[in-house]
Amino acid sequence: MPERAAAALPAAGVLRGVLGEFVTGVTVLTVGGPIPHGMTANSFTSVSLDPPLVLLCVRRDSLMFACLADADGFGISVLAAGQEHLARHFADRRRRPGRGQFAGVGWSPGEQTSAPLLHEALAWLECRPWRCHDGGDHYIVVGRLVAARAAADRDALTFRRGRFGRYADPHPAGSRQHNQPILREAQ
């Protein structure tokens, strides 16, 4: 397909609609410390297995980016289909700041980073900041995994066209063991 001139790009609202056709999973990115913070993120992906790297995109003007700049680690909880309320909670800019935003939310501190990891998620990852790249109105934050666990098979929370949904594998290859560590930082 031939490249189009930049002038042919659709308006931001149209572009959002086009990009919204891509189905994503939903995560909550968290940092611990004296003022913990969480943020819903669907721009998450694996980058590399060696070294183990993942990335998230965070708005430049967000409180989360300021928190990440001061953090020595962060957590990622991959949400299950029944956790839409958590995705909405951590996307709501009106929620209480600091520890207050975790009131009534089941979580445990990560073993490696102390970042809040949400209960009943499909998977949990803990990372150390590795690189940060300019991404227009966002920063592309790359983290090096220091711990990862997967839960038993359940339906996943998805996001498409501005709406939440669920993904259920109609042909599961086999069930995983609940809470089995996949990766832990070398001591």
PyMOL commands that set and color helices and strands:
alter all, ss='L'
color gray80, all
select helices_A, chain A and resi 6-8+12-19+63-70+81-91+98-102
alter helices_A, ss='H'
color red, helices_A
select strands_A, chain A and resi 24-25+27-31+37-41+44-49+52-59+74-78+107-109+116-118+123-135+138-150+156-160+163-167+180-184
alter strands_A, ss='S'
color yellow, strands_A
deselect
rebuild
show_as cartoon
